[in-house]
Amino acid sequence: MNSTPLFYYQDILFYTSLIPLIGILLLVFISSEQQKLLKVVALNFSSLPFLIFLCIWGAFKKSVGTFQFVTTLLWIPVINLNINLGIDGISLFFLLLTTLLIPLCILISWNSINSNLKGYLISFLIIEFFLIGVFCVLDLLMFYIFFESILIPMFLVVGIWGSRERKMLASYYFFLYTLLGSVVMLLSILYIYNQVGTTDYEILLTFVFSDFEQKILWFTFFLAFAAKVPMMPVHLWLPEAHVEAPTAGSVILAGVLLKLGTYGFIRFSLPLFPQASFYFTPFVYTISLLGIVYASLTAIRQTDFKRIIAYTSVAHMNVVMLGIFSFNNVGIEGAILQSLSHGFVASALFVIIGVVYERYRTRLVKYYGGLVHTMPLYISVFLFFTMANIGFPGTSGFIGEFLIFAGSFKVNSSITFFGATGMILGGCYALWLFNRIAYGNLKSQYIKQTLDLNKREVFIFVPLICYTLILGLTPDICLNSIHMSVNNLVENMYF
């Protein structure tokens, strides 16, 4: 293990993870009537981890493929259970994505959430704490605890602050679909602990399970991670949750929570059960291709703005699965890059929906049209992220998709062909949606306001635009840090 002190604190990851909890403690003692102070405190304490992880990125050793900034905290020493924290090139950028989007979620809700504001802000700080834990923890049992704990605050965000009458049903959909698969994974973790005597991730990497054990364990982990991606047929919760969730809830769902599934496959399924991963590859390819085509065709016939983007998320995350199961550096690095790109682009698209929903209180596409005449800045941002969503060269979406298909082509050219065909459908529905919203006659009987983007909304979009362009124009800024970790992962799978 390689430990790199930062600011003379070896336990920097542990202290950083506590920052959202300190923010929660302060919010508890602030009066609910002081809404501006509540927002400022929550925004500052959610932003501070992002700044720290930027510094960690600067101190990160790109030439090292093992975990860095490693910390071990005693938990239950009697039964050999400890809390191990550490990051590598794979988890670093998911942490940066998470800690960027959480403060943006608070900014998104600055004016739209007034009822029980304190509980709302606390929920997002709890989500940030659990997400930091998911991407930092190097213990299988602790990963499961953080992985499942996120369900509780997200259930509350959708169920309490959702925008429509079906919000409770949507929150139960989300909770049950993602919980049921994970319960089976818990049983597998108990079996692993019984066999190995520990759930320490780095020790598990050195343990070799039999082929039969690998197949059973892989499939139980698959049930948990597939629901988060989501893959067919356990994707039904996602459109419902997106449609009913507040804008910030949709942003964190699409931006980070969908990445828990792909991260789980990369971090646990591939290195711990390599033979089973090879064995089930045709199964994964089949479901992924069905998901790409089905979600793309379904998106075309939707009438709700949010539901369209929700189905595009299903299609894009299934493309990521093709890259993960290419089992080579190019495909896996492309999958990581595409996951990050989707985090920025899908989040921005949901913010774009939230902007017009705050003004006109509807998400039905038929009520919009001709917004280019009244909201030119808004339409310019919408066009940029539409191009990024369909993988236009120069944006992060293009680099991620190109690397995924380049990696999968080495394994199976037919799969690459059908996967790329599905993405062509994505271009159809994305451009058609933009055309219906931006052009045509202005429907003045519905659209009576002409307010374009305000300063707060511009401030939200600027970092998302910058990171989309940076990843698209200079992907090496991320790939250089990711490469050694992915190379180490691939080598462990084959040898």
Helices and strands as residue ranges (DSSP letters): H 12-28, H 35-59, E 68-76, G 77-79, E 81-87, H 89-108, H 117-136, H 140-149, H 151-161, H 167-196, H 201-204, H 211-228, H 237-244, H 247-252, I 253-257, H 259-264, I 265-269, H 270-272, H 274-279, H 281-300, H 305-324, H 329-360, G 365-367, G 371-373, H 376-389, H 396-411, H 413-438, H 455-473, H 476-494
